[in-house]
Amino acid sequence: MTSNVALAGLLLLSLLSCHSQPKADPAPAASAHSSEASEVSITTPTADKLTILALGDSYTIGQGLPAASRWPVLLAAQLGSQQTPQIIAQTGWTTQDLIQALLGNQLQAHSDLVTLMIGVNNQYQGRPLSEYRKQFENLLKQALAAAPSPACVLVVSIPDWGATPFAQGQDTRQIGSQIAAFNAINLELSQNYQTSYLDITPLSREQAPERFASDGLHYSQQMHQIWAERAAKVLKMDCLRARDLASE
C-alpha cells in the first residue's frame, strides 16, 4: 500500500524474495499447524548452511525496516543458519506480480526451506478469489519444486491490514472478512499439497502499538521477530526433524 504511496506500499515482501497498492487477506479459520508446535532442536551438522528462499510482498521484505530486521533474515538466525536468505518480494505485489517476477529469476534449485506469503494486495485491489486460487497454486508449485519436500515449504497467512492504525475510517469488518476468504484458500491449498502452514493473522489483529511500523500499515521489527520465532518452531517440527529422521 502507499498512502496512496503508503497504500501501494501496504503489502509485503523478499528469502528469500523481493510480501501497487497493498492488499489484505482472510485469516484461515483453522491452521494446518499450530504456531505453538513444540520446538525441536536442529541436529544436522549443516544447520549453519541452511538456505532459505522467501517469496512474497511488502510483508516479506518488511517495508520500512532495515534488511537485518526482516522476518526471513531473523528466521535464518533462529535456525542457526549463517546464509543470507534469497528474498523475492516487493511492496505492492499481487500473486500475478510475483509470478511475473519469477519468470526472470533463477530460483535456488535446492533451497532447504521455502516460504510463501502473498495475497494482501490481491484483496486490496479487489482481485477475484478465483484468480487468487489459480495464481497462488501456481506459486505454491514453484515453491515445492525449489524445496526438498512439501514439509519444507512454509505457507504464511496474510495479515489483516484492516486492524492496523492505517485502516482507521475504513470498513475494517469487510476488510477482515475478505482477508479471511483469501486465507481460507491458501490454507486449503497448503493442506492439499501437504506443506507447512503458519497462521499469523490473529497476531496482526492484536492492538499493540509497538508492533506497527511508523506508517501505521506495516509491522515493526518486534512483530517480524515474533513471526520468525513462530516460523522456526513450525519448520523445526515439520521439515528439519523429518529430514534428520530420514538421514538416521
C-alpha positions as CSV (number, residue, x, y, z in Angstrom):
1,M,0.0,0.0,0.0
2,T,1.0,3.6,-0.1
3,S,-0.8,6.4,1.2
4,N,-1.6,6.4,-1.9
5,V,2.1,5.8,-1.8
6,A,1.8,4.3,1.6
7,L,-1.1,2.3,0.4
8,A,0.7,0.9,-2.6
9,G,3.3,0.1,-0.2
10,L,1.0,-1.9,2.0
11,L,1.6,-5.4,1.1
12,L,4.6,-7.1,1.9
13,L,7.7,-8.9,0.9
14,S,11.5,-10.8,-0.3
15,L,14.1,-15.4,1.0
16,L,14.0,-15.5,0.1
17,S,12.4,-13.0,-2.1
18,C,11.9,-9.4,-3.2
19,H,5.5,-9.8,0.6
20,S,0.6,-1.1,-6.5
21,Q,-1.2,-0.7,-3.7
22,P,-1.2,-3.3,-0.8
23,K,-4.0,-5.8,-0.4
24,A,-5.0,-7.8,2.5
25,D,-6.4,-11.3,3.1
26,P,-8.5,-13.6,5.2
27,A,-7.2,-15.5,8.2
28,P,-7.7,-19.2,7.9
29,A,-10.3,-20.5,10.2
30,A,-8.0,-23.3,11.3
31,S,-4.3,-23.5,10.6
32,A,-2.7,-26.7,9.4
33,H,-0.1,-26.4,12.0
34,S,-0.2,-24.7,15.4
35,S,2.2,-21.9,15.9
36,E,2.8,-23.3,19.3
37,A,4.3,-26.5,18.0
38,S,6.9,-27.8,20.3
39,E,10.4,-26.8,19.4
40,V,12.8,-29.5,18.1
41,S,16.5,-28.9,18.1
42,I,18.4,-29.0,14.8
43,T,20.8,-31.9,14.9
44,T,22.1,-31.7,11.3
45,P,25.8,-30.7,11.1
46,T,25.0,-28.3,8.3
47,A,22.5,-26.1,10.2
48,D,24.7,-23.1,9.6
49,K,24.4,-23.7,5.9
50,L,20.6,-23.9,5.7
51,T,19.4,-21.9,2.7
52,I,16.1,-20.1,2.7
53,L,14.1,-18.8,-0.2
54,A,11.4,-16.3,0.7
55,L,8.6,-15.3,-1.7
56,G,6.1,-12.6,-1.1
57,D,5.3,-8.9,-0.9
58,S,5.9,-6.0,1.4
59,Y,5.2,-8.1,4.5
60,T,8.0,-10.4,3.5
61,I,10.5,-7.6,2.9
62,G,9.4,-5.6,6.0
63,Q,8.6,-2.3,4.3
64,G,10.5,0.5,6.1
65,L,12.7,-1.9,8.1
66,P,16.5,-2.5,7.7
67,A,17.3,-5.7,5.8
68,A,18.5,-7.3,9.0
69,S,15.1,-6.9,10.6
70,R,13.1,-8.7,8.0
71,W,11.5,-11.9,9.3
72,P,13.1,-14.2,6.7
73,V,16.5,-13.0,7.9
74,L,15.5,-13.3,11.5
75,L,14.2,-16.8,10.7
76,A,17.6,-17.8,9.4
77,A,19.2,-16.7,12.6
78,Q,16.6,-18.6,14.6
79,L,17.6,-21.8,12.8
80,G,21.3,-21.2,13.2
81,S,21.9,-20.5,9.6
82,Q,24.7,-18.1,8.5
83,Q,23.3,-18.0,5.0
84,T,21.5,-14.8,3.8
85,P,18.0,-15.7,2.6
86,Q,17.1,-15.2,-1.0
87,I,14.2,-12.9,-1.0
88,I,12.0,-12.3,-4.0
89,A,9.3,-9.8,-2.9
90,Q,8.2,-6.3,-3.5
91,T,5.8,-3.8,-1.9
92,G,2.5,-3.8,-3.7
93,W,3.0,-7.1,-5.4
94,T,0.0,-9.3,-6.1
95,T,0.2,-13.0,-6.9
96,Q,0.4,-12.1,-10.6
97,D,3.3,-9.7,-10.0
98,L,5.2,-12.4,-8.1
99,I,4.6,-14.9,-10.9
100,Q,5.9,-12.4,-13.4
101,A,9.0,-11.7,-11.3
102,L,9.8,-15.4,-11.0
103,L,9.9,-15.6,-14.8
104,G,13.1,-13.6,-14.7
105,N,14.7,-15.1,-11.6
106,Q,16.7,-18.2,-11.1
107,L,15.3,-19.8,-8.0
108,Q,17.8,-21.7,-5.9
109,A,17.1,-25.2,-7.2
110,H,17.6,-26.8,-3.9
111,S,16.7,-24.4,-1.2
112,D,16.4,-26.1,2.2
113,L,13.4,-24.0,3.1
114,V,10.9,-22.0,1.1
115,T,8.4,-19.6,2.4
116,L,5.4,-18.1,0.6
117,M,3.4,-15.2,2.0
118,I,1.3,-13.2,-0.5
119,G,-2.3,-12.1,-1.2
120,V,-2.9,-8.8,0.7
121,N,-2.6,-6.8,-2.5
122,N,-5.0,-9.1,-4.3
123,Q,-7.5,-8.2,-1.6
124,Y,-6.7,-4.5,-1.6
125,Q,-7.1,-4.2,-5.3
126,G,-10.3,-6.2,-5.3
127,R,-8.9,-9.0,-7.3
128,P,-11.2,-12.1,-7.5
129,L,-10.8,-15.1,-5.2
130,S,-10.9,-17.4,-8.2
131,E,-7.9,-15.7,-9.7
132,Y,-6.0,-15.8,-6.4
133,R,-6.7,-19.6,-6.1
134,K,-5.2,-20.3,-9.5
135,Q,-2.2,-18.0,-9.2
136,F,-1.4,-19.0,-5.6
137,E,-1.5,-22.7,-6.6
138,N,1.0,-21.8,-9.4
139,L,3.3,-20.1,-6.9
140,L,3.0,-23.0,-4.5
141,K,4.0,-25.5,-7.1
142,Q,7.1,-23.4,-7.9
143,A,7.9,-23.3,-4.2
144,L,7.6,-27.0,-4.0
145,A,9.9,-27.5,-7.0
146,A,12.5,-25.5,-5.2
147,A,12.3,-27.3,-1.8
148,P,13.4,-30.8,-0.8
149,S,9.9,-31.8,0.5
150,P,6.4,-30.3,1.0
151,A,7.1,-30.0,4.7
152,C,10.0,-27.7,3.9
153,V,7.6,-25.2,2.2
154,L,6.0,-22.8,4.7
155,V,2.8,-21.0,3.6
156,V,2.3,-18.0,5.9
157,S,-1.2,-16.4,6.2
158,I,-2.0,-12.9,5.1
159,P,-2.0,-10.3,7.9
160,D,-5.3,-8.3,8.4
161,W,-4.4,-4.8,7.5
162,G,-7.9,-3.8,8.5
163,A,-6.7,-4.0,12.1
164,T,-3.8,-1.5,11.5
165,P,-3.9,2.2,12.5
166,F,-3.7,3.0,8.8
167,A,-7.2,1.5,8.3
168,Q,-9.0,3.9,10.6
169,G,-12.1,5.2,9.0
170,Q,-12.4,2.3,6.6
171,D,-14.8,-0.7,6.7
172,T,-12.5,-2.9,8.8
173,R,-15.0,-5.7,9.2
174,Q,-15.3,-6.1,5.5
175,I,-11.5,-6.0,5.1
176,G,-11.1,-8.7,7.8
177,S,-13.8,-10.8,6.2
178,Q,-12.1,-10.6,2.8
179,I,-8.7,-11.3,4.2
180,A,-10.2,-14.4,5.8
181,A,-11.6,-15.6,2.5
182,F,-8.1,-15.3,0.9
183,N,-6.5,-17.1,3.8
184,A,-9.1,-19.9,3.5
185,I,-7.8,-20.5,0.0
186,N,-4.1,-20.5,0.9
187,L,-4.8,-22.8,3.8
188,E,-6.8,-25.2,1.7
189,L,-4.0,-25.4,-0.9
190,S,-1.4,-25.8,1.7
191,Q,-3.3,-28.7,3.1
192,N,-3.9,-30.2,-0.3
193,Y,-0.1,-30.1,-1.1
194,Q,0.8,-31.1,2.5
195,T,3.0,-28.1,3.1
196,S,3.7,-26.5,6.5
197,Y,1.4,-23.6,7.4
198,L,1.7,-20.7,9.8
199,D,-1.3,-18.6,10.8
200,I,-0.1,-15.2,11.8
201,T,-3.4,-13.3,11.1
202,P,-4.6,-13.4,14.8
203,L,-1.3,-11.7,15.8
204,S,-1.9,-9.0,13.2
205,R,-5.3,-8.2,14.9
206,E,-3.8,-7.5,18.3
207,Q,-3.8,-3.8,19.1
208,A,-0.2,-3.4,20.3
209,P,1.2,-0.1,19.1
210,E,4.8,-1.3,19.4
211,R,4.1,-4.0,16.7
212,F,3.4,-1.4,14.0
213,A,5.9,0.5,11.8
214,S,5.8,4.2,11.7
215,D,3.5,4.3,8.7
216,G,0.8,2.5,10.7
217,L,0.3,0.0,8.0
218,H,3.3,-2.3,8.1
219,Y,4.9,-4.0,11.0
220,S,7.8,-3.3,13.3
221,Q,10.9,-5.4,14.0
222,Q,9.2,-6.7,17.1
223,M,6.4,-8.3,15.0
224,H,8.8,-9.6,12.5
225,Q,10.8,-11.2,15.3
226,I,7.6,-12.9,16.6
227,W,6.8,-14.2,13.1
228,A,10.3,-15.6,12.7
229,E,10.1,-17.4,16.1
230,R,6.8,-18.9,15.2
231,A,8.0,-19.9,11.7
232,A,11.1,-21.5,13.2
233,K,9.0,-23.7,15.5
234,V,6.9,-25.0,12.7
235,L,9.8,-25.7,10.4
236,K,11.8,-27.4,13.1
237,M,8.9,-29.7,13.8
238,D,7.7,-30.3,10.3
239,C,10.7,-30.0,8.0
240,L,14.0,-30.3,9.9
241,R,13.0,-33.1,12.2
242,A,11.7,-35.2,9.3
243,R,15.0,-34.5,7.4
244,D,17.0,-35.6,10.4
245,L,15.0,-38.8,10.9
246,A,15.4,-39.6,7.2
247,S,19.2,-39.3,7.5
248,E,19.5,-41.6,10.5
